[in-house]
Amino acid sequence: MDWVSEVTSRFSDSSDFQNSMVHIAGESFTLCFLDSLVDSHYIQDHILEKLRQDYVEVPFSPISTADEAVSEILNGNLLIVRDCDQQAFFAIGSGMEERSIQESENESALRGPRDSFVESLRTNVSLIRRRYPDPELKVTIQELGRRTNTKVAMLYVDGIVNPNILDEVRTRLSTVDLDEVLDSGTIEQWIEDSWYSPFPQAQYTERPSNVLFAMLEGRIAIMVDGNSSVLIVPVTFSMLFQSPDDYYERWMIGTAIRIIRVAGAAIALTLPSLYIALISYHPGMIPTQLALSISAGRSEVPFPAFLEALFMEATLEMLREAGLRLPKVMGQTIGIVGGLVIGQSAVEAGIVSPVLVIVVAITAISSFLVPAYNGAIALRLLRFPLMILSGSLGMFGLLLGLMAILAHLVSLKSFGINYFAPITPYRFSDWKDLLVRAPLIYMKNRPEILHPLDQKRMNTQKRKKGW
């Protein structure tokens, strides 16, 4: 086979494809590669040096098909063809620019490791391997995407993970049939149980400590090459309020912080709706002095409470989205200054009441208490239907909406695991890590809802009494 002609025809009209002939000790070799993926200095200092040292035995891996040769070139490697006998082999290339490992900007850590994943699959797997040097940690890599051939890795701890959950995840990944897989979000949307649910059925994180903690509970991690966010499956609703920082602090501190998060989520979901219902339908439920104060503030507001709250909440969401799309320094300035200016101007113009500005501000702050960003977005999204129900039916509408959300959470599943567990179905042993984070010595078992092969994760008998 004329390897050079075959490969060159595959990369026709590609300006970054190079084939160069070199002569070493009377032998001629042709190197085929993409200069956008391989550093020319690396070729000179490493590849050619190996050919000079031992070109007869060819210290590289042989190639048997043209498709394999093209695949290696696209992966950033070099195809080397010995012209005398057309023997082909490939060498590992180097030179792709990669972002260095640094602290995550999206998930701040108060205590514990601060490194985060990058866009290289090999680097991300190494971050897990270094923390868990055990052959029971399994890594299976496959290529997904008909055109992109993106490498996707599935990581789990053999001997802990439930085989049924593992088979389910593997089966769903095998059904991915898309032209392109460019982000872990694409995988998440394909393999999730209920696409119509606003709640995330897979958690993503940039912190290796989060991934390892989840795998040691019996969960599975999914990495996508070129993406710094790693998926964790299956998940439950309670995971939206948990953070590894909870386990690095003493149990009382971890419990208090978790209760604050849950309370913040409840406020972010219901406070605007509660304001609308009380002002519009149930003013008698408000204490007299507070009712008089609110009435005085709304005396010049020409809109009903529903439109007033809808205007402010929509404005807040637009400011928040604008802050994300602008450069970081400018985005923070726009968010703060924009909120202050618009809120103050709206009050002075008589469009909204001062009490509503306070309600919206508390709601916005509370929404940031949820550690999982996709979980916080779900609560922000559901806030608007609850506002509509409260504006139409008062407290009855608010309760009706909350019951509908609760019924949906109870019926939702993530890879066969009940999303609202361990509340339903009831698992008392898992309540030690629900709202209250029990002391470490009482968390002897892994989550029962996952049915891990190895239920025990610590031996408390060795702990001496009276320490």
C-alpha beads as a LAMMPS data file, in Angstrom:
LAMMPS data file: protein, C-alpha beads

467 atoms
466 bonds

1 atom types
1 bond types

-500.0 500.0 xlo xhi
-500.0 500.0 ylo yhi
-500.0 500.0 zlo zhi

Masses

1 110.0

Atoms # bond

1 1 1 0.000 0.000 0.000
2 1 1 1.198 3.480 -0.875
3 1 1 0.600 4.905 2.581
4 1 1 1.616 8.463 1.776
5 1 1 -0.687 8.777 -1.232
6 1 1 -3.591 7.168 0.610
7 1 1 -3.319 9.419 3.655
8 1 1 -2.624 12.546 1.601
9 1 1 -5.824 11.971 -0.396
10 1 1 -7.795 11.751 2.857
11 1 1 -6.448 15.128 3.976
12 1 1 -6.707 16.920 0.644
13 1 1 -7.476 20.647 0.934
14 1 1 -6.242 20.637 4.552
15 1 1 -3.507 23.246 4.823
16 1 1 -2.285 21.985 8.194
17 1 1 -1.508 18.497 6.852
18 1 1 2.190 17.940 6.266
19 1 1 4.226 15.107 4.780
20 1 1 7.961 15.521 5.031
21 1 1 10.741 13.232 3.817
22 1 1 13.824 12.771 5.958
23 1 1 17.018 10.792 5.283
24 1 1 18.686 8.982 8.150
25 1 1 21.714 6.661 7.750
26 1 1 20.946 5.897 4.119
27 1 1 17.237 5.248 4.777
28 1 1 14.423 7.592 3.745
29 1 1 11.314 8.083 5.844
30 1 1 8.136 10.080 5.233
31 1 1 6.440 11.743 8.201
32 1 1 2.740 12.587 7.922
33 1 1 1.121 14.748 10.579
34 1 1 -1.045 17.779 11.302
35 1 1 1.136 20.705 12.281
36 1 1 -1.799 22.185 14.205
37 1 1 -1.583 19.236 16.621
38 1 1 2.129 18.402 16.700
39 1 1 4.998 20.660 17.712
40 1 1 7.765 20.751 15.113
41 1 1 10.416 21.010 17.852
42 1 1 9.091 17.807 19.375
43 1 1 9.490 16.039 16.033
44 1 1 13.057 17.197 15.697
45 1 1 14.127 16.488 19.270
46 1 1 12.286 13.222 19.935
47 1 1 10.923 11.481 16.842
48 1 1 13.908 11.971 14.587
49 1 1 16.283 11.246 17.437
50 1 1 14.658 7.838 17.958
51 1 1 14.962 7.085 14.244
52 1 1 18.653 7.927 14.333
53 1 1 19.269 5.719 17.340
54 1 1 17.450 2.599 16.220
55 1 1 15.833 3.076 12.836
56 1 1 16.248 -0.611 11.852
57 1 1 14.096 -2.056 14.642
58 1 1 11.634 0.833 14.368
59 1 1 10.813 1.509 18.061
60 1 1 7.206 2.555 17.320
61 1 1 3.803 0.894 16.972
62 1 1 2.934 -0.672 13.604
63 1 1 -0.163 0.281 11.590
64 1 1 -2.098 -2.116 9.402
65 1 1 -4.961 -0.100 7.845
66 1 1 -5.399 3.342 6.309
67 1 1 -8.309 4.111 8.642
68 1 1 -6.063 3.433 11.628
69 1 1 -3.402 5.746 10.179
70 1 1 -5.915 8.565 9.678
71 1 1 -7.257 8.086 13.192
72 1 1 -3.779 8.341 14.725
73 1 1 -3.014 11.513 12.786
74 1 1 -6.284 13.091 13.939
75 1 1 -5.383 12.205 17.522
76 1 1 -2.216 14.273 17.296
77 1 1 0.226 11.465 16.458
78 1 1 2.617 10.982 13.531
79 1 1 2.475 8.446 10.728
80 1 1 5.980 7.297 9.783
81 1 1 6.481 5.384 6.536
82 1 1 9.771 3.692 5.628
83 1 1 9.995 4.259 1.898
84 1 1 12.089 1.190 1.028
85 1 1 9.462 -1.370 2.077
86 1 1 6.413 0.850 2.790
87 1 1 6.299 -0.267 6.405
88 1 1 4.095 2.122 8.402
89 1 1 3.999 2.833 12.088
90 1 1 3.001 5.707 14.318
91 1 1 4.679 7.700 17.064
92 1 1 3.003 9.511 19.928
93 1 1 2.931 13.221 19.156
94 1 1 3.043 16.172 21.491
95 1 1 2.484 19.870 21.257
96 1 1 -1.217 20.571 21.731
97 1 1 -1.699 23.606 23.917
98 1 1 -3.487 22.677 27.151
99 1 1 -4.799 24.782 29.989
100 1 1 -2.837 24.247 33.173
101 1 1 -4.490 22.752 36.239
102 1 1 -5.809 25.500 38.453
103 1 1 -8.577 26.290 40.914
104 1 1 -12.128 26.079 39.616
105 1 1 -13.791 29.428 39.017
106 1 1 -17.309 27.977 39.154
107 1 1 -16.966 25.834 42.307
108 1 1 -15.122 27.586 45.085
109 1 1 -13.588 25.500 47.864
110 1 1 -13.222 26.738 51.429
111 1 1 -11.278 23.684 52.544
112 1 1 -9.731 20.675 50.887
113 1 1 -8.119 20.291 47.438
114 1 1 -8.520 23.204 45.046
115 1 1 -7.436 21.748 41.713
116 1 1 -9.958 21.335 38.923
117 1 1 -10.380 19.411 35.687
118 1 1 -9.106 20.741 32.359
119 1 1 -10.000 20.003 28.720
120 1 1 -7.640 17.024 28.338
121 1 1 -9.164 13.601 29.004
122 1 1 -5.763 12.095 29.797
123 1 1 -5.042 14.790 32.374
124 1 1 -8.473 14.453 33.969
125 1 1 -8.135 10.694 34.347
126 1 1 -4.689 11.190 35.897
127 1 1 -6.176 13.558 38.513
128 1 1 -8.440 10.722 39.670
129 1 1 -5.742 8.049 39.428
130 1 1 -3.372 10.030 41.638
131 1 1 -5.995 10.284 44.356
132 1 1 -7.068 6.642 44.090
133 1 1 -4.072 4.419 43.184
134 1 1 -6.037 1.171 43.104
135 1 1 -6.520 -1.254 40.188
136 1 1 -10.189 -1.501 41.212
137 1 1 -10.654 1.935 39.655
138 1 1 -11.769 1.074 36.135
139 1 1 -11.602 3.416 33.138
140 1 1 -13.333 2.439 29.886
141 1 1 -12.953 4.760 26.889
142 1 1 -15.085 4.783 23.762
143 1 1 -15.534 7.136 20.829
144 1 1 -18.915 8.809 20.376
145 1 1 -20.097 11.051 17.557
146 1 1 -20.171 9.851 13.958
147 1 1 -18.093 12.777 12.742
148 1 1 -16.249 14.056 15.809
149 1 1 -15.217 10.638 17.219
150 1 1 -14.962 12.214 20.658
151 1 1 -13.359 10.126 23.365
152 1 1 -15.713 9.524 26.285
153 1 1 -14.486 7.786 29.444
154 1 1 -16.581 6.007 32.048
155 1 1 -14.976 5.680 35.500
156 1 1 -16.157 3.530 38.407
157 1 1 -14.820 1.523 41.308
158 1 1 -15.179 -2.194 40.710
159 1 1 -16.394 -4.006 43.804
160 1 1 -18.447 -1.008 44.943
161 1 1 -20.645 0.040 42.022
162 1 1 -23.909 -1.821 41.510
163 1 1 -23.609 -3.947 38.309
164 1 1 -27.206 -3.141 37.318
165 1 1 -26.542 0.601 37.400
166 1 1 -23.265 0.081 35.543
167 1 1 -24.983 -1.917 32.787
168 1 1 -27.700 0.726 32.484
169 1 1 -25.178 3.532 32.052
170 1 1 -23.138 1.499 29.580
171 1 1 -26.269 0.657 27.570
172 1 1 -27.407 4.266 27.359
173 1 1 -23.978 5.450 26.253
174 1 1 -23.945 2.808 23.527
175 1 1 -27.156 4.268 22.069
176 1 1 -25.653 7.723 21.503
177 1 1 -25.923 8.273 17.737
178 1 1 -25.057 11.879 16.901
179 1 1 -22.862 13.641 14.393
180 1 1 -21.037 15.546 17.091
181 1 1 -20.351 15.126 20.791
182 1 1 -18.640 18.333 21.849
183 1 1 -19.664 18.677 25.473
184 1 1 -20.750 16.596 28.438
185 1 1 -24.094 18.408 28.247
186 1 1 -24.836 16.577 25.006
187 1 1 -24.256 13.231 26.734
188 1 1 -26.362 14.329 29.707
189 1 1 -29.356 15.217 27.546
190 1 1 -29.139 11.956 25.610
191 1 1 -28.920 9.540 28.543
192 1 1 -31.205 11.268 31.080
193 1 1 -34.457 9.580 32.100
194 1 1 -36.928 12.462 31.666
195 1 1 -36.116 15.208 29.181
196 1 1 -39.220 17.182 30.181
197 1 1 -38.118 17.593 33.811
198 1 1 -36.484 20.877 34.876
199 1 1 -34.466 19.014 37.518
200 1 1 -31.026 17.658 36.563
201 1 1 -30.726 13.872 36.502
202 1 1 -26.953 14.020 36.214
203 1 1 -24.672 16.221 38.264
204 1 1 -21.648 17.918 36.739
205 1 1 -18.567 19.158 38.532
206 1 1 -15.083 20.485 37.839
207 1 1 -13.550 19.260 41.104
208 1 1 -11.800 15.846 41.171
209 1 1 -12.589 15.469 44.886
210 1 1 -16.323 15.579 44.087
211 1 1 -15.948 12.857 41.484
212 1 1 -13.899 10.550 43.683
213 1 1 -16.279 10.999 46.619
214 1 1 -19.219 10.078 44.373
215 1 1 -17.470 6.993 42.950
216 1 1 -16.616 5.754 46.431
217 1 1 -20.337 5.884 47.195
218 1 1 -21.064 3.650 44.204
219 1 1 -21.731 6.220 41.483
220 1 1 -20.254 6.481 37.987
221 1 1 -18.331 9.357 36.402
222 1 1 -18.457 10.233 32.703
223 1 1 -15.658 12.325 31.165
224 1 1 -15.690 13.868 27.698
225 1 1 -12.455 14.791 25.974
226 1 1 -12.240 18.531 25.422
227 1 1 -14.557 19.376 28.316
228 1 1 -13.700 20.260 31.908
229 1 1 -17.082 19.282 33.377
230 1 1 -17.464 15.666 34.509
231 1 1 -20.878 14.020 34.842
232 1 1 -21.855 12.006 37.913
233 1 1 -24.715 9.473 37.738
234 1 1 -27.065 8.506 39.230
235 1 1 -28.098 11.494 41.342
236 1 1 -30.798 12.269 43.864
237 1 1 -32.505 15.525 44.799
238 1 1 -30.570 15.766 48.065
239 1 1 -27.247 15.882 46.152
240 1 1 -28.156 19.352 44.882
241 1 1 -27.571 20.679 48.410
242 1 1 -24.443 18.708 49.270
243 1 1 -20.820 19.745 48.924
244 1 1 -17.528 18.022 49.838
245 1 1 -16.877 20.957 52.151
246 1 1 -19.639 19.560 54.387
247 1 1 -17.466 16.550 55.194
248 1 1 -14.254 18.484 55.746
249 1 1 -15.805 20.428 58.632
250 1 1 -17.167 19.096 61.932
251 1 1 -20.630 17.591 61.700
252 1 1 -22.415 20.446 63.491
253 1 1 -20.982 23.017 61.103
254 1 1 -21.766 20.851 58.076
255 1 1 -25.334 20.328 59.284
256 1 1 -25.914 24.035 59.916
257 1 1 -24.620 24.979 56.471
258 1 1 -26.779 22.334 54.806
259 1 1 -29.909 23.540 56.628
260 1 1 -29.144 27.088 55.470
261 1 1 -28.905 25.849 51.879
262 1 1 -32.244 24.040 52.037
263 1 1 -33.901 27.074 53.612
264 1 1 -32.396 29.282 50.913
265 1 1 -33.735 26.995 48.185
266 1 1 -37.224 27.156 49.708
267 1 1 -37.044 30.961 49.867
268 1 1 -35.777 31.238 46.291
269 1 1 -38.637 29.067 45.058
270 1 1 -41.583 30.475 47.008
271 1 1 -40.918 33.987 48.362
272 1 1 -42.099 36.022 45.312
273 1 1 -45.187 33.807 44.994
274 1 1 -45.909 34.179 48.692
275 1 1 -45.642 37.973 48.356
276 1 1 -48.117 37.993 45.452
277 1 1 -50.597 35.718 47.233
278 1 1 -50.573 37.685 50.484
279 1 1 -50.795 41.118 48.861
280 1 1 -53.456 40.168 46.312
281 1 1 -55.668 37.663 48.134
282 1 1 -54.776 37.314 51.815
283 1 1 -53.772 40.688 53.279
284 1 1 -55.421 39.662 56.546
285 1 1 -52.612 37.141 57.131
286 1 1 -50.041 39.958 57.284
287 1 1 -49.399 41.579 60.718
288 1 1 -51.153 44.935 61.003
289 1 1 -48.088 47.163 61.280
290 1 1 -46.373 45.390 58.392
291 1 1 -49.517 45.551 56.290
292 1 1 -49.772 49.306 56.855
293 1 1 -46.125 49.758 55.896
294 1 1 -46.541 47.711 52.706
295 1 1 -49.754 49.546 51.839
296 1 1 -48.024 52.909 52.189
297 1 1 -45.213 51.779 49.913
298 1 1 -47.657 50.509 47.268
299 1 1 -49.979 53.484 47.393
300 1 1 -48.547 54.979 44.198
301 1 1 -47.830 51.701 42.361
302 1 1 -50.244 51.453 39.379
303 1 1 -49.777 47.718 38.774
304 1 1 -51.144 44.679 40.602
305 1 1 -48.711 42.716 42.749
306 1 1 -48.329 39.986 40.106
307 1 1 -47.182 42.329 37.311
308 1 1 -45.019 44.245 39.770
309 1 1 -43.206 41.077 40.885
310 1 1 -43.003 39.674 37.348
311 1 1 -41.325 42.864 36.111
312 1 1 -38.689 42.835 38.839
313 1 1 -37.963 39.092 38.601
314 1 1 -37.650 39.244 34.803
315 1 1 -35.342 42.260 35.098
316 1 1 -33.194 40.426 37.639
317 1 1 -32.861 37.386 35.370
318 1 1 -31.854 39.586 32.435
319 1 1 -29.220 41.298 34.562
320 1 1 -27.905 37.956 35.757
321 1 1 -27.672 36.597 32.196
322 1 1 -26.020 39.798 30.964
323 1 1 -23.450 39.534 33.753
324 1 1 -22.541 36.011 32.631
325 1 1 -22.030 36.985 28.978
326 1 1 -19.910 40.067 29.633
327 1 1 -16.211 39.989 30.629
328 1 1 -15.833 38.976 34.263
329 1 1 -14.899 42.366 35.741
330 1 1 -17.486 44.211 33.679
331 1 1 -20.127 41.558 34.359
332 1 1 -19.831 41.932 38.124
333 1 1 -20.069 45.710 37.797
334 1 1 -23.146 45.516 35.582
335 1 1 -24.842 43.087 37.972
336 1 1 -24.288 45.211 41.066
337 1 1 -24.713 48.692 39.586
338 1 1 -27.572 47.629 37.327
339 1 1 -29.495 46.077 40.197
340 1 1 -29.037 49.102 42.444
341 1 1 -29.844 51.674 39.769
342 1 1 -32.865 49.878 38.337
343 1 1 -34.265 49.010 41.771
344 1 1 -33.885 52.529 43.116
345 1 1 -35.183 54.121 39.932
346 1 1 -38.204 51.806 39.825
347 1 1 -39.110 52.684 43.418
348 1 1 -38.721 56.434 42.808
349 1 1 -40.810 56.201 39.643
350 1 1 -43.583 54.433 41.539
351 1 1 -43.405 51.305 39.380
352 1 1 -42.607 48.921 42.245
353 1 1 -42.801 49.104 46.013
354 1 1 -39.733 49.159 48.306
355 1 1 -40.884 45.921 49.958
356 1 1 -40.822 44.088 46.629
357 1 1 -37.242 45.213 45.987
358 1 1 -36.293 43.629 49.321
359 1 1 -38.204 40.442 48.406
360 1 1 -36.459 40.187 45.036
361 1 1 -33.036 40.823 46.598
362 1 1 -33.546 38.118 49.236
363 1 1 -34.755 35.727 46.537
364 1 1 -31.679 36.371 44.398
365 1 1 -29.277 35.864 47.302
366 1 1 -31.049 32.660 48.369
367 1 1 -30.781 31.166 44.887
368 1 1 -26.974 31.343 45.126
369 1 1 -26.984 29.113 48.213
370 1 1 -27.626 25.971 46.138
371 1 1 -24.196 24.433 45.333
372 1 1 -25.390 22.717 42.132
373 1 1 -25.769 25.368 39.441
374 1 1 -28.178 23.284 37.348
375 1 1 -30.305 22.706 40.437
376 1 1 -30.426 26.447 41.160
377 1 1 -31.540 27.107 37.575
378 1 1 -34.406 24.623 38.002
379 1 1 -35.626 26.477 41.085
380 1 1 -35.354 29.819 39.281
381 1 1 -37.336 28.427 36.371
382 1 1 -40.117 27.007 38.543
383 1 1 -40.461 30.302 40.390
384 1 1 -42.373 31.835 37.464
385 1 1 -45.138 29.177 37.176
386 1 1 -45.640 29.467 40.941
387 1 1 -45.978 33.240 40.573
388 1 1 -48.640 32.771 37.901
389 1 1 -50.576 30.314 40.096
390 1 1 -50.325 32.640 43.087
391 1 1 -51.484 35.573 40.999
392 1 1 -54.484 33.549 39.806
393 1 1 -55.551 31.534 42.858
394 1 1 -53.671 32.981 45.828
395 1 1 -52.336 30.617 48.497
396 1 1 -54.376 27.790 47.024
397 1 1 -52.511 28.198 43.730
398 1 1 -49.151 28.280 45.505
399 1 1 -49.921 25.080 47.416
400 1 1 -51.232 23.455 44.255
401 1 1 -48.003 24.271 42.443
402 1 1 -45.847 22.965 45.306
403 1 1 -47.835 19.720 45.374
404 1 1 -47.328 19.310 41.627
405 1 1 -43.563 19.811 42.024
406 1 1 -43.472 17.331 44.904
407 1 1 -45.440 14.738 42.912
408 1 1 -43.026 15.162 40.004
409 1 1 -39.981 14.707 42.258
410 1 1 -41.456 11.557 43.776
411 1 1 -42.104 10.006 40.345
412 1 1 -38.757 11.026 38.830
413 1 1 -35.897 8.529 38.484
414 1 1 -32.219 8.746 37.646
415 1 1 -30.893 5.544 36.057
416 1 1 -33.474 3.498 37.925
417 1 1 -32.831 5.204 41.282
418 1 1 -35.697 7.145 42.865
419 1 1 -34.846 10.825 42.593
420 1 1 -36.456 11.764 45.910
421 1 1 -34.762 8.978 47.885
422 1 1 -34.164 8.437 50.762
423 1 1 -37.341 10.354 51.633
424 1 1 -39.334 8.130 49.332
425 1 1 -38.819 5.245 49.278
426 1 1 -37.982 5.566 52.945
427 1 1 -34.386 4.665 53.850
428 1 1 -33.673 5.629 57.443
429 1 1 -29.994 4.681 57.249
430 1 1 -29.466 7.240 54.463
431 1 1 -31.065 10.039 56.498
432 1 1 -27.738 10.397 58.290
433 1 1 -26.536 12.286 55.220
434 1 1 -29.714 14.121 54.232
435 1 1 -30.677 17.324 56.011
436 1 1 -28.425 16.498 58.961
437 1 1 -24.838 15.465 58.331
438 1 1 -24.238 12.920 61.047
439 1 1 -20.854 12.580 62.807
440 1 1 -18.294 10.692 60.752
441 1 1 -18.262 7.593 62.975
442 1 1 -21.993 7.060 62.376
443 1 1 -21.697 7.136 58.589
444 1 1 -20.354 3.605 58.405
445 1 1 -22.281 2.508 55.324
446 1 1 -22.558 3.699 51.761
447 1 1 -25.960 4.952 50.530
448 1 1 -28.418 2.077 50.655
449 1 1 -30.400 3.418 47.704
450 1 1 -27.460 2.640 45.379
451 1 1 -27.213 -1.004 46.551
452 1 1 -23.389 -1.047 46.378
453 1 1 -21.593 -4.389 46.411
454 1 1 -19.462 -3.268 49.343
455 1 1 -21.841 -1.651 51.826
456 1 1 -19.272 -0.883 54.533
457 1 1 -16.909 2.036 54.098
458 1 1 -15.301 2.252 57.517
459 1 1 -14.442 0.125 60.544
460 1 1 -15.364 2.032 63.681
461 1 1 -14.310 -0.782 66.023
462 1 1 -10.681 0.308 65.758
463 1 1 -11.531 3.752 67.042
464 1 1 -10.592 3.956 70.710
465 1 1 -13.194 5.212 73.116
466 1 1 -12.430 8.301 75.126
467 1 1 -10.360 10.083 72.474

Bonds

1 1 1 2
2 1 2 3
3 1 3 4
4 1 4 5
5 1 5 6
6 1 6 7
7 1 7 8
8 1 8 9
9 1 9 10
10 1 10 11
11 1 11 12
12 1 12 13
13 1 13 14
14 1 14 15
15 1 15 16
16 1 16 17
17 1 17 18
18 1 18 19
19 1 19 20
20 1 20 21
21 1 21 22
22 1 22 23
23 1 23 24
24 1 24 25
25 1 25 26
26 1 26 27
27 1 27 28
28 1 28 29
29 1 29 30
30 1 30 31
31 1 31 32
32 1 32 33
33 1 33 34
34 1 34 35
35 1 35 36
36 1 36 37
37 1 37 38
38 1 38 39
39 1 39 40
40 1 40 41
41 1 41 42
42 1 42 43
43 1 43 44
44 1 44 45
45 1 45 46
46 1 46 47
47 1 47 48
48 1 48 49
49 1 49 50
50 1 50 51
51 1 51 52
52 1 52 53
53 1 53 54
54 1 54 55
55 1 55 56
56 1 56 57
57 1 57 58
58 1 58 59
59 1 59 60
60 1 60 61
61 1 61 62
62 1 62 63
63 1 63 64
64 1 64 65
65 1 65 66
66 1 66 67
67 1 67 68
68 1 68 69
69 1 69 70
70 1 70 71
71 1 71 72
72 1 72 73
73 1 73 74
74 1 74 75
75 1 75 76
76 1 76 77
77 1 77 78
78 1 78 79
79 1 79 80
80 1 80 81
81 1 81 82
82 1 82 83
83 1 83 84
84 1 84 85
85 1 85 86
86 1 86 87
87 1 87 88
88 1 88 89
89 1 89 90
90 1 90 91
91 1 91 92
92 1 92 93
93 1 93 94
94 1 94 95
95 1 95 96
96 1 96 97
97 1 97 98
98 1 98 99
99 1 99 100
100 1 100 101
101 1 101 102
102 1 102 103
103 1 103 104
104 1 104 105
105 1 105 106
106 1 106 107
107 1 107 108
108 1 108 109
109 1 109 110
110 1 110 111
111 1 111 112
112 1 112 113
113 1 113 114
114 1 114 115
115 1 115 116
116 1 116 117
117 1 117 118
118 1 118 119
119 1 119 120
120 1 120 121
121 1 121 122
122 1 122 123
123 1 123 124
124 1 124 125
125 1 125 126
126 1 126 127
127 1 127 128
128 1 128 129
129 1 129 130
130 1 130 131
131 1 131 132
132 1 132 133
133 1 133 134
134 1 134 135
135 1 135 136
136 1 136 137
137 1 137 138
138 1 138 139
139 1 139 140
140 1 140 141
141 1 141 142
142 1 142 143
143 1 143 144
144 1 144 145
145 1 145 146
146 1 146 147
147 1 147 148
148 1 148 149
149 1 149 150
150 1 150 151
151 1 151 152
152 1 152 153
153 1 153 154
154 1 154 155
155 1 155 156
156 1 156 157
157 1 157 158
158 1 158 159
159 1 159 160
160 1 160 161
161 1 161 162
162 1 162 163
163 1 163 164
164 1 164 165
165 1 165 166
166 1 166 167
167 1 167 168
168 1 168 169
169 1 169 170
170 1 170 171
171 1 171 172
172 1 172 173
173 1 173 174
174 1 174 175
175 1 175 176
176 1 176 177
177 1 177 178
178 1 178 179
179 1 179 180
180 1 180 181
181 1 181 182
182 1 182 183
183 1 183 184
184 1 184 185
185 1 185 186
186 1 186 187
187 1 187 188
188 1 188 189
189 1 189 190
190 1 190 191
191 1 191 192
192 1 192 193
193 1 193 194
194 1 194 195
195 1 195 196
196 1 196 197
197 1 197 198
198 1 198 199
199 1 199 200
200 1 200 201
201 1 201 202
202 1 202 203
203 1 203 204
204 1 204 205
205 1 205 206
206 1 206 207
207 1 207 208
208 1 208 209
209 1 209 210
210 1 210 211
211 1 211 212
212 1 212 213
213 1 213 214
214 1 214 215
215 1 215 216
216 1 216 217
217 1 217 218
218 1 218 219
219 1 219 220
220 1 220 221
221 1 221 222
222 1 222 223
223 1 223 224
224 1 224 225
225 1 225 226
226 1 226 227
227 1 227 228
228 1 228 229
229 1 229 230
230 1 230 231
231 1 231 232
232 1 232 233
233 1 233 234
234 1 234 235
235 1 235 236
236 1 236 237
237 1 237 238
238 1 238 239
239 1 239 240
240 1 240 241
241 1 241 242
242 1 242 243
243 1 243 244
244 1 244 245
245 1 245 246
246 1 246 247
247 1 247 248
248 1 248 249
249 1 249 250
250 1 250 251
251 1 251 252
252 1 252 253
253 1 253 254
254 1 254 255
255 1 255 256
256 1 256 257
257 1 257 258
258 1 258 259
259 1 259 260
260 1 260 261
261 1 261 262
262 1 262 263
263 1 263 264
264 1 264 265
265 1 265 266
266 1 266 267
267 1 267 268
268 1 268 269
269 1 269 270
270 1 270 271
271 1 271 272
272 1 272 273
273 1 273 274
274 1 274 275
275 1 275 276
276 1 276 277
277 1 277 278
278 1 278 279
279 1 279 280
280 1 280 281
281 1 281 282
282 1 282 283
283 1 283 284
284 1 284 285
285 1 285 286
286 1 286 287
287 1 287 288
288 1 288 289
289 1 289 290
290 1 290 291
291 1 291 292
292 1 292 293
293 1 293 294
294 1 294 295
295 1 295 296
296 1 296 297
297 1 297 298
298 1 298 299
299 1 299 300
300 1 300 301
301 1 301 302
302 1 302 303
303 1 303 304
304 1 304 305
305 1 305 306
306 1 306 307
307 1 307 308
308 1 308 309
309 1 309 310
310 1 310 311
311 1 311 312
312 1 312 313
313 1 313 314
314 1 314 315
315 1 315 316
316 1 316 317
317 1 317 318
318 1 318 319
319 1 319 320
320 1 320 321
321 1 321 322
322 1 322 323
323 1 323 324
324 1 324 325
325 1 325 326
326 1 326 327
327 1 327 328
328 1 328 329
329 1 329 330
330 1 330 331
331 1 331 332
332 1 332 333
333 1 333 334
334 1 334 335
335 1 335 336
336 1 336 337
337 1 337 338
338 1 338 339
339 1 339 340
340 1 340 341
341 1 341 342
342 1 342 343
343 1 343 344
344 1 344 345
345 1 345 346
346 1 346 347
347 1 347 348
348 1 348 349
349 1 349 350
350 1 350 351
351 1 351 352
352 1 352 353
353 1 353 354
354 1 354 355
355 1 355 356
356 1 356 357
357 1 357 358
358 1 358 359
359 1 359 360
360 1 360 361
361 1 361 362
362 1 362 363
363 1 363 364
364 1 364 365
365 1 365 366
366 1 366 367
367 1 367 368
368 1 368 369
369 1 369 370
370 1 370 371
371 1 371 372
372 1 372 373
373 1 373 374
374 1 374 375
375 1 375 376
376 1 376 377
377 1 377 378
378 1 378 379
379 1 379 380
380 1 380 381
381 1 381 382
382 1 382 383
383 1 383 384
384 1 384 385
385 1 385 386
386 1 386 387
387 1 387 388
388 1 388 389
389 1 389 390
390 1 390 391
391 1 391 392
392 1 392 393
393 1 393 394
394 1 394 395
395 1 395 396
396 1 396 397
397 1 397 398
398 1 398 399
399 1 399 400
400 1 400 401
401 1 401 402
402 1 402 403
403 1 403 404
404 1 404 405
405 1 405 406
406 1 406 407
407 1 407 408
408 1 408 409
409 1 409 410
410 1 410 411
411 1 411 412
412 1 412 413
413 1 413 414
414 1 414 415
415 1 415 416
416 1 416 417
417 1 417 418
418 1 418 419
419 1 419 420
420 1 420 421
421 1 421 422
422 1 422 423
423 1 423 424
424 1 424 425
425 1 425 426
426 1 426 427
427 1 427 428
428 1 428 429
429 1 429 430
430 1 430 431
431 1 431 432
432 1 432 433
433 1 433 434
434 1 434 435
435 1 435 436
436 1 436 437
437 1 437 438
438 1 438 439
439 1 439 440
440 1 440 441
441 1 441 442
442 1 442 443
443 1 443 444
444 1 444 445
445 1 445 446
446 1 446 447
447 1 447 448
448 1 448 449
449 1 449 450
450 1 450 451
451 1 451 452
452 1 452 453
453 1 453 454
454 1 454 455
455 1 455 456
456 1 456 457
457 1 457 458
458 1 458 459
459 1 459 460
460 1 460 461
461 1 461 462
462 1 462 463
463 1 463 464
464 1 464 465
465 1 465 466
466 1 466 467
